[in-house]
């Protein structure tokens, strides 16, 4: 064999037996990922490999995806959250791609116990399927013809990256998706907090602590919604524009987001302490800056202001609890001491269907609503429906397109109401109150009633007295004569 041929064969053999290097972005059949190797996305934004939380004893290993090229290890996805690997000299953890196009994470100890695996539907055996880490952080399995068989973006952990979806409803799998927090700052196992869509109404998002709601979003219209939010990093001119979208298609209802061109690394994360935060990487301070947090204030937590109370987020510097118009604190002593659980009560009880509605603009609509009229109702039809239903205590409409509006109605206590201001997406809540003019939507003031009744009574007495004088012949009326001067 000549030297060029020998050199070529030697190079091929070396490449076959070398572990995966940082330049690789994929797994193929027969080349597993070992615990001391990583794969890096083609653009260099993300890496996948094994990591050990700093304070775990004994050392626990997890398979995860993290941001590549920044000094702070920031994990955005974890495969084996519920079953960790124990790092020791006798085990050899590895991630392999099988000929059935599945990923298998095993400890390599003895029989190679399976720790985690994908569950790709049965496919013909293939030696050419690949598992690729994309530059958006999505780890995907592709068939030989390019079909995506599995993707990490559909298996949420605690982080939402640009392009990921949180689904309210997914016809194919029949279940919603949630972000689930870590149990602790160094413990990736599932924590107590979760974030996702409300499957009962398909119109709002919740943050839960177990089964208890912690915070609730303002209801959306039920149709395609796009909003733009601008953020400024601290002490820099760097601006981050986030484009949020809620989409309703035939197969799924989901929320997703994208970023403006040139925006720094940005993510939404559900923390182990129960906050849904917006993080942006600062190249100046080399840290993650928190651009936003939800709930943003104590009084914006779910139901914090009690029945018929609301959190006024337009007050500065601290949002505070207030009673809706026509209501007063149910327990004034508790209210003044900063305890709002008892909420508010009506100043005057409702008199029935004869009571009108007071318009409250810029509000976050309460929870516990019923959606009326499907997808073809109008604002006028919504108002008429609530007006003729004596048990309806309020309604809200939101324009969808043309004259079509989304109609929400309430028949019980109003819980978790807020004031956002119209610039933050608040809508008008129409509240049924005693003493409201049904046609004009104006309150009949109690002072006006107190003035009218005495005047009316005095007028009647004067008329009776004048009639008595007339009968006695003591009073004669002379018409006034106009004069030209």
KAKA-V171191 format. One record per run of one state. SS is the DSSP state (A for helix, B for strand, O for the rest). FROM is the first residue (numbers start at 1). TO is the last residue. Records with the same first field share a line. If there is no record, write none. Layout:
SS=FROM-TO, FROM-TO
This chain:
O=1-2, 18-25, 29-30, 32-32, 35-37, 41-45, 52-59, 68-74, 79-84, 87-93, 98-102, 107-113, 118-129, 134-138, 143-147, 155-158, 161-165, 171-177, 185-186, 198-204, 210-211, 217-224, 233-238, 249-251, 260-265, 271-275, 283-286, 295-297, 301-308, 313-319, 324-326, 330-331, 337-343, 347-355, 365-366, 368-369, 373-377, 389-393, 402-403, 411-414, 416-416, 420-421, 425-426, 434-435, 437-442, 444-445, 473-485
A=3-17, 152-154, 298-300, 332-336, 379-388, 422-424, 446-472
B=26-28, 31-31, 33-34, 38-40, 46-51, 60-67, 75-78, 85-86, 94-97, 103-106, 114-117, 130-133, 139-142, 148-151, 159-160, 166-170, 178-184, 187-197, 205-209, 212-216, 225-232, 239-248, 252-259, 266-270, 276-282, 287-294, 309-312, 320-323, 327-329, 344-346, 356-364, 367-367, 370-372, 378-378, 394-401, 404-410, 415-415, 417-419, 427-433, 436-436, 443-443
